[in-house]
Amino acid sequence: MKWLTPEEAIAAANLTTTATKLDAIAKSTNGKNTAEERFHALGLLFDRERYEAGHSDFLKLLHSATDEEEQTDEEDELDQENLEAASNNQESSNSASPAQSQSEPYIFEQCKVQVVITLLPSTGQPGNRPVLLAASSHGDFPIVAMLNQEELGSLPPAIAQLLDDLKADFPNRQVRRNIAQTQTAKATPKQAIQPQVQVSKTSPAASKSSSNSQTQISLF
C-alpha cells in the first residue's frame, strides 16, 4: 500500500473529518496522546519522518498493512535494508574492535570509549525507574553502576529528544511487530500429531493358558 495524502487517506478510510484536522493532528506535540496514537485510533499509520521532511503523503491504512499480503513499499524495504546494513557494519566494527583496541593507546582522549545507558522497566514509583550505566574501552569488561532515574538526573537534550522520538514511534513499531509475527505464523507449517495407539493382541488359547498357570489347586 502506497503512502497517502490526508485527502487520499480520508477517502480510502471513509473518515468524517477534513484534511486540515489531520494536518493539525500531525503538528500536535502536546496532549495526552501522541500524533501516532491519534492516527492509530483513526485506522491510519503516521510516519513522522516523512511528515517532517515535507512529504505530502505521510499516512497509510492500518488494515492494508496487515490484510494485503503484508506488502511494504520500496521505501520501507530500502529503510529495512539500510537498518540491516547499519547493523552489519556495527557487528563488523565490534568484531574488529579487539585488534583495533590493541593499537589504541590507553589515553582517554585517543581511544574509543563506549557508554551505554539502559532504562530498565519501571517499578511503578515515580523517579524510581532502575537505570544501568556501563562504560568500557579496548574491548575490556565494562565498569557498571546501578542507580534510579531520580539519581541520574536530567539527560542531555540530544538524548532526551532521541528518547522522545523513540516513544512517539512505539505505535508504528508495534504494528510492524504484529505484521512480522503474522508472517511468521503463516510461514510455519502446522504439523498434525497423530497419536500412536498400540493394541496388544493375545490369542484366546494363550490367555487361557496364562490364566490356568496362575491358578493353583491343592488336593491334599
C-alpha positions in Angstrom: 0.0 0.0 0.0 1.4 3.4 -1.0 1.7 6.4 1.2 -1.4 8.6 1.2 -2.0 12.3 1.5 -4.6 13.4 4.1 -7.2 13.8 1.4 -6.5 10.3 0.0 -6.5 8.8 3.5 -9.9 10.4 4.2 -11.3 8.9 1.1 -9.7 5.5 1.5 -10.6 5.1 5.2 -14.1 6.7 4.7 -13.4 9.2 7.5 -15.8 12.0 8.6 -13.0 14.6 9.0 -11.1 17.1 7.0 -7.5 17.3 5.7 -7.0 20.4 7.9 -7.8 18.4 11.0 -5.5 15.6 10.0 -2.7 18.1 9.4 -3.4 19.6 12.8 -3.1 16.1 14.4 0.3 15.7 12.7 1.5 19.0 14.0 0.3 18.4 17.6 3.1 17.9 20.2 1.1 18.4 23.4 -1.7 16.3 24.8 -2.4 13.0 26.4 -1.9 11.0 23.2 0.8 11.4 20.6 0.1 12.1 17.0 0.9 8.4 16.1 -1.6 7.2 18.7 -4.3 9.6 17.4 -3.8 8.5 13.8 -3.8 4.9 15.0 -7.2 5.4 16.5 -8.4 6.5 13.1 -7.1 3.4 11.5 -4.1 5.2 10.0 -0.3 4.7 10.2 1.6 8.0 10.6 5.2 8.4 9.5 6.7 11.4 11.4 9.9 11.4 9.4 8.1 11.7 6.1 5.9 14.5 7.5 8.8 16.5 9.0 10.7 16.0 5.7 7.9 17.9 3.9 6.3 14.9 2.1 2.6 15.5 1.5 1.9 11.7 1.6 2.7 10.5 5.1 -0.2 8.3 6.0 -1.1 4.6 5.4 -4.2 2.4 6.1 -3.5 0.1 9.0 -5.7 -2.7 7.7 -4.0 -2.6 4.3 -0.7 -3.2 6.1 -2.0 -6.5 7.5 -4.6 -7.7 5.0 -2.9 -7.2 1.6 -0.3 -9.9 2.0 1.6 -7.6 4.4 3.3 -5.9 1.5 5.5 -2.9 2.0 6.5 -0.3 -0.5 10.1 0.2 -1.9 10.9 2.9 0.6 10.1 0.7 3.6 12.3 -2.1 2.1 15.1 0.3 1.5 14.8 1.6 5.1 15.0 -2.0 6.3 18.0 -2.7 4.1 19.7 0.4 5.5 19.0 -0.7 9.0 20.3 -4.2 8.3 23.4 -2.7 6.7 24.0 -0.4 9.6 23.6 -3.4 12.0 26.0 -5.4 9.9 28.5 -2.6 10.0 28.2 -2.3 13.7 28.7 -6.0 14.1 31.7 -5.8 11.8 33.1 -2.9 13.8 32.6 -4.8 17.1 34.3 -7.9 15.7 37.3 -5.9 14.6 37.4 -3.9 17.9 39.8 -6.2 19.7 42.5 -5.7 17.1 41.7 -2.1 16.8 41.7 -1.7 20.6 45.2 -3.2 20.9 46.5 -0.4 18.6 44.8 2.3 20.6 46.7 3.9 23.4 45.4 3.9 27.0 44.8 7.7 26.7 41.2 8.6 27.3 41.1 11.3 24.6 42.7 9.0 22.0 40.8 5.8 22.3 37.2 4.6 21.7 35.0 4.7 24.8 31.6 3.2 24.8 29.0 4.5 27.3 25.6 2.6 27.5 22.5 3.8 29.4 19.9 1.1 29.9 16.5 2.1 31.3 15.0 -0.9 33.0 11.2 -1.4 33.4 9.7 0.9 35.9 8.9 -0.3 39.4 5.7 1.8 39.5 7.0 4.6 41.7 7.9 7.9 40.0 11.6 8.6 39.8 12.5 5.0 41.0 12.9 3.5 37.5 16.2 1.5 37.6 19.0 2.6 35.3 22.1 0.6 34.4 25.2 2.6 33.3 28.1 0.9 31.7 31.4 2.3 30.3 34.1 0.3 28.5 37.1 0.6 26.2 39.7 -1.5 24.5 37.3 -4.5 24.3 37.7 -5.0 28.1 34.9 -5.6 30.6 32.7 -2.6 31.4 32.6 -0.5 34.5 29.0 -0.6 35.7 26.8 1.3 38.1 23.2 0.8 39.1 21.0 3.7 40.2 17.5 5.0 39.8 16.2 7.6 37.4 16.0 10.3 40.0 19.7 9.9 40.9 20.6 10.0 37.2 19.1 13.5 36.9 18.2 15.3 33.6 19.6 13.8 30.4 21.3 15.9 27.8 18.8 17.5 25.4 20.1 15.4 22.5 19.5 12.1 24.3 16.1 13.3 25.7 15.0 14.2 22.2 16.1 10.8 20.9 14.1 9.0 23.6 11.0 11.2 22.8 11.3 10.2 19.1 11.5 6.6 20.1 8.5 6.8 22.4 6.5 8.6 19.7 7.3 5.8 17.2 6.2 3.0 19.5 2.7 2.6 17.8 4.4 2.2 14.4 6.9 -0.3 15.8 4.1 -2.3 17.5 2.3 -2.5 14.1 5.4 -3.7 12.4 6.0 -6.3 15.1 2.4 -7.6 14.7 2.9 -7.8 10.9 6.2 -9.8 11.4 4.5 -12.2 13.9 1.6 -12.7 11.4 4.0 -13.5 8.6 6.0 -15.9 10.9 2.8 -17.7 11.9 1.7 -18.1 8.3 5.2 -19.4 7.3 5.3 -22.1 10.0 3.6 -25.3 8.8 1.2 -26.9 11.1 2.2 -30.5 11.8 -0.6 -32.8 12.6 0.3 -35.0 15.5 -1.1 -38.5 15.2 -1.1 -40.5 18.4 0.2 -44.0 18.1 -2.1 -46.5 19.7 -0.6 -49.8 20.4 -3.1 -52.6 20.5 -1.9 -55.7 22.2 -3.5 -58.8 20.7 -3.4 -62.0 22.7 -4.8 -65.3 21.4 -7.6 -66.9 23.5 -5.5 -70.1 23.9 -2.6 -68.2 25.2 -4.8 -66.2 27.5 -6.4 -69.3 28.9 -3.1 -71.0 29.4 -1.8 -67.9 31.2 -4.9 -68.0 33.4 -4.5 -71.7 34.3 -0.8 -71.3 35.0 -1.7 -68.6 37.6 -4.3 -70.7 39.4 -3.1 -73.5 41.8 -5.5 -76.1 43.3 -4.3 -78.2 46.3 -5.9 -81.6 46.7 -4.2 -82.6 50.0 
